[in-house]
């Protein structure tokens, strides 16, 4: 076979090999296109009518609670209270041996008496020197007057310093008594009698349960209604069927970064017939409420960042999420009519209904019909 013939066969074979990958690719089954699911931050439009019927979980806590500690150190000589004891404000709950502090107080008191006597002498000497120099300048010198003045000032500073030392010593002696700052119940003791205790070491824990508090977390879509609540109704798992009336005592002004909820503190008096203890679980709901006028006119306030105007439109719009399965949904662009800007956001007067989910962030980076995953705030 000639070299030319062999070369032609080689080129034909090379061409056949080059055709194999396209043929195999054509025979392969096409993979289905993957749907990219985008997570979005969203809130549910507030249901004002349903707000009062909705329960928010929480736990009871004491109105006041404190770990008592001495400001001074020393051996404990008495601790007349035990766990469960009721105490009144001012009651002694523990005492440190006062003898060293009594000795110190006597010492600085005596030093102060000596300093006051020295100050009187220095003041008298300065007056004499000043009078002599004024009446007969030749009988004394200006330097002698200056020395007398310096001695008086030094004696005065010493007396002032020892006066402060006496006050400190008296305070330290008083601090050997540990007293209850309010009426309450002893719930823990941390040291035993005759034990040497350190400064600021916890001795006993006292809680005031004359009033009970419960902290509940309110979603950002509903927090605007919290100031309108006049009374709250609290229920505890330990007392089924019972409902206790309280008030809103504090409304948080900063949302949790993870749950996007606001803490609201409710307060109630301790019932007379049962005892609500710190840590008891329960729920709370709004009782009597006076909603703002803008809510009574069926307007809903939403975050300003949820409202946008598309490039091809002149009317305001929002992204509404139509739930499909679980926390998934499909985006629908919805025109809305806006009202005034309130303290709680933009007032939407038309286009939204209660309990609809709307996108609150990234409104310019999503599109119509896109599948999204709702990042719900806790409690929302």
QUILIN-V170265 format. One record per pair of residues at least 4 apart in sequence whose ideal C-beta (glycine too) atoms are under 7 Angstrom apart, sorted by the first residue. I is the first residue (numbers start at 1). J is the second residue. Records with the same first field share a line. If there is no record, write none. Layout:
I->J + J
This chain:
1->5 + 6
3->7
4->8
5->9
6->10
7->11
8->12
9->13
10->14
11->15
12->16
13->17
14->18
15->19
19->23
20->24
21->25
22->26
23->27
24->28
35->371
37->328 + 371 + 372 + 373
38->366 + 370 + 372
39->372 + 373 + 375
40->359 + 362 + 366 + 372 + 374 + 375
41->360 + 361 + 375
42->321 + 357 + 358 + 359 + 360 + 374 + 375
43->219 + 220 + 221 + 358 + 360 + 377 + 380
44->221 + 355 + 357 + 380
45->221 + 300 + 302 + 352 + 353 + 354 + 355 + 356 + 358
46->51 + 221 + 222 + 225 + 300 + 354
47->51 + 354 + 355
48->225 + 291 + 295
50->54
51->222 + 225 + 286
52->285 + 286 + 289
53->285
54->285
55->283 + 284 + 285
56->216 + 217 + 218 + 283 + 284 + 285 + 379
57->216 + 283
58->214 + 215 + 216 + 282 + 283 + 284
59->214 + 279 + 280 + 281
60->212 + 214 + 236 + 276 + 277 + 278 + 279 + 280 + 282
61->213 + 278
62->207 + 208 + 209 + 278
63->208 + 210 + 211 + 212 + 213
64->182 + 184 + 207 + 208
65->207
66->181 + 206
67->202 + 205
68->93 + 178 + 203 + 204 + 206
69->200 + 201 + 202 + 203
70->96 + 175 + 178 + 197 + 199 + 203
71->175 + 199
72->96 + 172 + 175 + 176 + 199
73->197 + 198 + 199
74->96 + 97 + 100 + 197
75->96 + 97 + 194 + 196
76->94 + 96 + 191 + 193 + 194 + 195 + 197
77->95 + 96 + 97
78->94 + 95 + 193
79->94 + 193
80->92
81->85 + 87 + 93 + 186 + 204
82->186 + 189
83->186 + 187 + 188 + 189
84->185 + 186
85->186
86->185
87->91 + 93 + 180 + 184 + 186 + 206
88->180 + 183
89->180 + 181 + 182 + 183
90->179 + 180
91->179 + 180
92->177 + 178 + 179
93->178 + 179 + 180 + 204
94->178 + 203 + 204
95->176 + 177 + 178
96->176 + 197
98->102 + 173 + 176
99->103
100->104
101->105 + 169 + 172 + 173 + 176
102->106 + 173
103->107
104->108 + 169
105->109 + 169 + 170 + 173
106->110
107->111
108->112 + 162 + 165 + 166 + 169
109->113 + 166
110->114
111->115 + 162
112->116 + 159 + 162 + 163 + 166
113->117
114->118
115->119 + 155 + 158 + 159 + 162
116->120 + 159
117->121
118->122 + 155
119->123 + 155 + 156 + 159
120->124
121->125
122->126 + 151 + 152 + 155
123->127 + 152
124->128
125->129 + 148 + 151
126->130 + 148 + 149 + 152
127->131
128->132
129->133 + 140 + 144 + 145 + 148
130->134 + 145
131->135
132->136 + 139 + 140
133->137 + 140 + 142 + 145
140->144 + 145
142->146
143->147
144->148
145->149
146->150
147->151
148->152
149->153
150->154
151->155
152->156
153->157
154->158
155->159
156->160
157->161
158->162
159->163
160->164
161->165
162->166
163->167
164->168
165->169
166->170
167->171
168->172
169->173
170->174
171->175
178->203
180->184 + 206
182->208
183->208 + 210
184->206 + 207 + 208
185->206 + 207 + 209
186->204 + 206
187->205 + 207
188->204 + 205
189->204
190->202 + 203 + 204
191->195 + 197 + 203
197->201 + 203
207->278
209->270
210->270
211->267 + 268 + 269 + 270
212->268 + 270 + 276
213->265 + 266 + 267
214->234 + 266 + 282 + 284
215->263 + 265
216->264 + 266 + 284
217->259 + 261 + 262 + 263 + 378 + 379
218->222 + 223 + 226 + 261 + 262 + 264
219->261 + 377 + 379 + 380
220->255 + 260 + 261 + 262 + 377
221->380
223->262
224->301 + 344
225->229 + 291
226->248 + 251 + 264
227->251
228->289 + 290 + 291 + 292
229->248 + 286 + 289
230->288 + 289 + 290
231->245 + 247 + 287 + 288
232->246 + 247 + 248 + 266 + 284 + 286 + 287
233->243 + 245 + 284 + 285 + 287
234->244 + 246 + 266 + 268 + 282 + 284
235->242 + 243 + 282 + 283
236->276 + 280 + 282
237->281 + 282
238->280
239->274
244->268 + 271
245->268 + 287
246->266 + 267 + 268
247->267
248->264 + 266
249->265 + 266 + 267
250->265
251->262 + 264
252->262 + 263 + 264
255->260 + 261 + 262
256->260 + 261
259->377 + 378
260->377
261->377 + 378 + 379
266->284
270->275 + 276
271->276
276->280
291->295 + 296
293->297
294->299 + 301 + 342 + 347
295->299
299->339 + 347 + 348 + 349
300->348 + 352
301->342 + 344 + 345 + 346 + 347
302->306 + 345 + 346 + 348 + 358
303->345 + 360
304->345 + 346
305->360 + 361
306->318 + 358 + 359 + 360 + 363
307->316 + 318 + 338 + 346
308->317 + 363 + 364
309->313 + 314 + 316 + 317
310->317
313->317
315->335
316->336 + 338
317->333 + 334 + 335 + 336
318->334 + 336 + 358
319->331 + 333 + 358 + 359 + 363 + 366
320->332 + 334 + 356 + 358
321->329 + 331 + 357 + 358 + 359 + 372 + 374
322->329 + 330 + 332
323->329 + 357
324->328 + 329 + 330
327->373 + 374 + 376
328->371 + 373
329->357 + 372 + 374
330->369 + 371
331->366 + 368 + 369 + 370 + 372
332->368
333->368
334->351
335->351
336->348 + 350 + 351 + 352
337->349 + 350 + 351
338->346 + 347 + 348
339->347 + 349
340->347
341->346
342->347
348->352
352->356
357->374
359->363 + 366
362->366
366->370 + 372
376->380
